[in-house]
Amino acid sequence: MCSGFRSKAITYISTNAPLVLLITATNIFYGLSLFVNRRRLKPPVRILLGSLICFAFIYCGSLSVLYYCSVKDPKSIVALVSWLIGLYSLNSSMTCYVCLNFYYYLHIVPASKALFAQIKRNIGPIIYVTLIGNTMLYAVSGTFTVMDVISRRVKGLTHNNYTQTGNEGFFYSSRTWFFIIQLYLLVGVWIMMVSNFSMVHYLQRHMRSMARSGSRLTTPLYQSQMRVTITGILQGLLYFLFYTQYVRESLVYMFFVETVVSTQVSMTIATQKSHSLYSVTHWKSSKTCNFKKSIFDFDLISSSHCFQVYKVDVLEEVLHCKSSKSLLLNQGE
């Protein structure tokens, strides 16, 4: 388990290490934008750009701590916390990109309904509440995950017997918050897709109207809107790729151990029951006792990598067969 975690951590770091240079270049660009165009940027945009810079530095720091822990003590709580902080900073960065995309969508596409007009007027507080709620969401989820791991290690429990000792609170809470975060990220994907398609549709109609009227398509406003739209499309594509990869890796990380344990336990049960069935059948063939056939079927579900043992019906008459041998022999005749 220790070597497996270490190999995963090293693979994770080696995969993300090239992105550190890209993150550094992006932070330099955002920093220059904040200092050079500080007066031209609206407060929500300044908050989002500053948050992106902070989350990028937190992400790089968590990678460094995770690399150190993978060499020294991969199973330590510090390694788990650094992993969660890295996921928090990464997911929060994607949330900031969603907010930026939605912010520019509201400023490019005219509000056709009263609801969007109200959201456009209060976009600043909405972004602040979103960032605060995002932090609280990951803080609560990470707390339950850490408490789940600590409680399991203190009591020396496995995934399979953990829910049988009355300590299933942290277990189910961490799983519940895991699915809440998946739903939260899915909402972000939906917002990015709707915003980008709406901007593309609006600019397409705008280009047609300008072409019919003979206007030039080289105005600074139109060019800036095109740059924002293209950037939003690229961000939406990257967000979708990030979401699919994150869901896949999270599901494998969360349910792989339970699947392996369930497979081992089910195989043990199948072996024990098969041995019992063989003993009963051998006893019947020696004509010591005659009884109805026992039903024992188990199905191998290979798609979920675990065994499901079902339809086990060993006759209770076997327990009383020694005391009623003569009666059963008469029935057999």
C-alpha positions in Angstrom: 0.0 0.0 0.0 2.9 2.3 0.9 4.7 1.7 -2.4 1.5 2.0 -4.4 0.7 5.4 -2.8 4.3 6.5 -3.4 4.2 5.5 -7.1 0.8 7.3 -7.6 2.1 10.4 -5.9 5.3 10.4 -8.0 3.2 9.8 -11.2 0.9 12.6 -10.2 3.8 15.0 -9.6 5.7 14.1 -12.8 2.5 14.6 -14.8 1.8 18.0 -13.3 5.4 19.3 -13.0 5.4 20.6 -16.6 2.3 22.6 -15.8 4.2 24.5 -13.2 6.0 26.5 -15.9 2.7 27.3 -17.6 1.2 28.3 -14.2 4.1 30.6 -13.6 3.8 32.2 -17.0 0.0 32.6 -16.4 0.6 34.2 -13.0 3.1 36.7 -14.5 0.5 37.6 -17.1 -2.3 38.0 -14.5 0.0 39.9 -12.2 0.9 42.4 -14.9 -2.8 42.7 -15.8 -3.6 43.5 -12.2 -0.9 46.2 -11.8 -0.9 47.8 -15.2 -4.7 47.8 -15.8 -5.8 48.0 -12.2 -8.0 51.1 -12.7 -9.6 49.7 -15.8 -10.5 46.3 -14.3 -13.8 46.0 -12.3 -13.6 44.7 -8.7 -15.0 41.3 -9.5 -12.4 40.7 -12.2 -9.6 41.9 -9.8 -10.8 39.5 -7.1 -11.0 36.6 -9.6 -7.5 37.2 -11.1 -6.0 37.6 -7.6 -7.7 34.4 -6.5 -6.3 32.6 -9.5 -2.7 33.7 -8.6 -3.2 32.6 -5.0 -4.6 29.2 -5.9 -1.8 28.6 -8.3 0.8 29.2 -5.6 -1.1 27.0 -3.2 -1.2 24.3 -5.8 2.5 24.4 -6.4 3.2 24.4 -2.6 0.9 21.4 -2.1 2.8 19.5 -4.9 6.1 20.2 -3.1 4.7 18.9 0.2 3.2 15.9 -1.4 6.5 15.0 -3.1 8.3 15.2 0.3 5.7 13.1 2.0 5.8 10.5 -0.8 9.4 9.9 -0.1 9.3 10.1 3.7 5.9 8.9 4.9 3.2 8.5 2.2 0.6 7.3 4.7 0.9 10.4 6.9 -2.0 12.8 7.5 0.2 15.6 6.1 0.3 13.8 2.8 -3.5 13.4 2.8 -4.0 17.0 3.8 -1.6 18.3 1.1 -3.4 16.1 -1.5 -6.8 17.6 -0.4 -5.4 21.2 -0.5 -4.0 20.6 -4.0 -7.4 19.4 -5.2 -9.1 22.4 -3.5 -6.8 24.9 -5.2 -7.2 23.1 -8.5 -11.0 23.0 -8.3 -11.2 26.5 -7.0 -9.2 27.7 -9.9 -11.7 26.1 -12.2 -14.5 27.8 -10.3 -12.8 31.2 -10.9 -12.6 30.5 -14.6 -16.3 29.6 -14.6 -17.1 32.9 -12.8 -14.9 34.9 -15.3 -16.6 33.2 -18.2 -20.1 33.9 -16.8 -19.1 37.5 -16.0 -18.0 38.2 -19.6 -21.1 36.4 -20.9 -23.3 38.9 -19.0 -21.4 41.8 -20.4 -21.3 40.6 -24.0 -24.7 39.2 -24.5 -27.6 41.6 -23.8 -29.9 40.6 -21.0 -33.2 39.5 -22.6 -34.9 38.6 -19.4 -35.5 40.3 -16.1 -33.7 37.6 -14.2 -30.4 38.0 -16.2 -30.7 41.8 -15.9 -30.9 41.4 -12.1 -28.0 39.0 -12.0 -25.9 41.4 -14.2 -26.6 44.3 -11.7 -25.5 42.1 -8.7 -22.8 40.1 -10.4 -20.2 41.3 -7.8 -21.9 40.0 -4.7 -22.8 36.8 -6.6 -19.2 36.1 -7.4 -18.1 36.8 -3.8 -20.7 34.5 -2.4 -19.7 31.8 -4.9 -16.0 32.0 -3.8 -16.9 31.9 -0.1 -19.3 29.0 -0.7 -16.7 27.1 -2.8 -14.2 27.4 0.1 -16.7 26.2 2.7 -17.8 23.3 0.5 -14.2 22.0 0.1 -13.4 22.7 3.7 -16.3 20.6 5.0 -15.7 17.8 2.5 -12.0 17.7 3.3 -12.7 17.7 7.1 -15.0 14.7 6.8 -12.4 12.9 4.6 -9.6 13.5 7.1 -11.8 12.4 10.0 -12.8 9.3 8.1 -9.2 8.3 7.5 -8.1 9.1 11.1 -11.0 7.2 12.7 -10.3 4.2 10.5 -6.6 4.2 11.3 -7.1 4.7 15.1 -9.5 1.7 15.3 -7.6 -0.4 12.8 -10.6 -0.9 10.5 -10.9 -1.8 6.9 -13.5 -0.5 4.4 -15.5 -3.7 4.8 -15.9 -3.8 8.6 -15.9 -0.1 9.1 -19.7 0.3 8.8 -20.3 -2.6 11.2 -18.8 -0.9 14.3 -21.2 2.0 14.7 -18.7 4.5 13.2 -20.3 4.8 9.8 -20.9 8.6 10.3 -17.7 9.9 8.8 -17.7 7.1 6.2 -21.1 8.0 4.7 -20.6 11.8 5.2 -17.3 11.8 3.2 -19.0 9.8 0.5 -22.0 12.1 0.5 -19.9 15.2 0.2 -17.9 13.5 -2.6 -21.0 13.2 -4.7 -22.1 16.8 -3.8 -18.7 18.0 -5.2 -19.2 16.0 -8.4 -22.6 17.7 -8.8 -21.1 21.1 -8.1 -18.4 20.5 -10.8 -21.1 19.3 -13.2 -23.0 22.6 -12.7 -19.8 24.4 -13.5 -19.5 22.5 -16.7 -23.1 23.3 -17.6 -22.6 27.0 -17.0 -19.4 27.1 -19.1 -21.2 25.3 -22.0 -24.3 27.5 -21.9 -22.2 30.7 -21.6 -19.9 29.8 -24.5 -22.7 28.7 -26.8 -24.7 31.8 -26.0 -21.7 34.1 -26.8 -20.9 32.3 -30.0 -24.6 32.5 -31.1 -24.8 36.2 -30.3 -21.6 37.1 -32.0 -22.6 35.1 -35.1 -25.8 37.1 -35.4 -23.9 40.3 -34.7 -21.5 39.6 -37.5 -24.3 38.9 -39.9 -26.1 42.1 -39.0 -22.8 44.1 -39.3 -22.1 42.5 -42.7 -25.6 43.4 -44.0 -25.2 47.0 -42.8 -21.8 47.3 -44.3 -20.0 48.0 -41.0 -16.4 47.0 -40.4 -15.6 44.0 -38.3 -12.3 45.4 -37.0 -13.6 47.7 -34.3 -11.8 47.3 -30.9 -14.9 46.3 -29.1 -15.7 43.5 -31.5 -12.1 42.3 -31.5 -12.1 42.2 -27.7 -15.4 40.3 -27.6 -14.0 37.8 -30.1 -10.9 37.3 -28.0 -13.0 36.7 -24.9 -15.2 34.3 -26.7 -12.3 32.2 -28.1 -10.7 32.2 -24.7 -13.9 31.1 -23.1 -14.3 28.2 -25.6 -10.8 27.0 -24.8 -11.4 27.3 -21.1 -14.7 25.4 -21.4 -13.0 22.6 -23.3 -10.2 22.3 -20.8 -12.7 22.4 -17.9 -14.7 19.5 -19.5 -11.5 17.5 -19.9 -10.5 18.3 -16.3 -13.9 17.3 -15.1 -14.0 13.9 -16.9 -10.5 13.0 -15.7 -11.2 14.2 -12.2 -14.4 12.1 -11.9 -12.6 9.0 -13.3 -9.6 9.3 -11.0 -11.8 10.1 -7.9 -14.0 7.1 -8.5 -11.0 4.8 -8.9 -9.4 6.2 -5.8 -12.5 6.0 -3.7 -13.9 2.7 -4.7 -10.9 0.6 -5.7 -10.1 -0.5 -2.2 -13.7 -1.4 -1.4 -13.9 -3.5 -4.6 -10.7 -5.4 -3.8 -11.8 -6.1 -0.2 -15.3 -7.1 -1.4 -13.8 -9.5 -3.9 -11.6 -11.2 -1.2 -14.4 -11.5 1.3 -16.8 -12.9 -1.4 -14.3 -15.4 -2.5 -13.8 -16.6 1.1 -17.5 -17.0 1.5 -17.8 -18.9 -1.7 -15.0 -21.2 -0.7 -16.5 -21.9 2.7 -20.0 -22.6 1.3 -18.6 -24.8 -1.5 -16.8 -26.9 1.1 -20.0 -27.2 3.1 -22.0 -28.2 0.1 -19.4 -30.8 -0.9 -19.5 -32.3 2.6 -23.3 -32.5 2.6 -23.4 -34.0 -0.9 -20.8 -36.6 0.1 -22.8 -37.5 3.1 -25.9 -38.0 1.0 -24.1 -40.2 -1.5 -23.1 -42.6 1.3 -26.9 -43.1 2.0 -26.4 -42.1 5.6 -29.2 -39.6 5.3 -31.6 -38.6 2.5 -32.6 -35.0 2.2 -33.6 -32.5 -0.4 -31.0 -30.8 -2.5 -29.4 -27.6 -1.2 -29.5 -24.6 -3.4 -26.3 -22.8 -3.7 -25.7 -20.4 -6.6 -23.3 -17.6 -7.0 -22.9 -15.2 -9.8 -19.6 -13.7 -10.9 -20.1 -10.1 -11.9 -16.9 -9.4 -13.8 -17.9 -5.9 -14.8 -17.8 -4.6 -11.3 -14.8 -6.8 -10.4 -16.4 -8.4 -7.4 -18.3 -11.5 -6.5 -21.9 -11.5 -5.4 -23.0 -14.6 -3.6 -26.7 -15.2 -3.5 -29.4 -17.9 -3.3 -27.7 -19.8 -0.4 -30.3 -22.1 1.1 -28.7 -24.9 3.1 -31.5 -27.1 4.6 -32.0 -26.9 8.3 -33.0 -30.6 8.4 -29.3 -31.5 8.2 -28.8 -30.3 11.7 -31.4 -32.7 13.0 -30.6 -35.5 10.6 -28.6 -37.5 13.2 -31.5 -37.7 15.6 -33.9 -38.8 12.9 -31.9 -41.1 10.6 -34.5 -44.0 10.7 -37.3 -41.6 9.7 -35.4 -40.3 6.7 -34.3 -43.7 5.5 -38.0 -44.9 5.6 -38.9 -41.8 3.5 -36.1 -42.7 1.0 -37.5 -46.2 0.5 
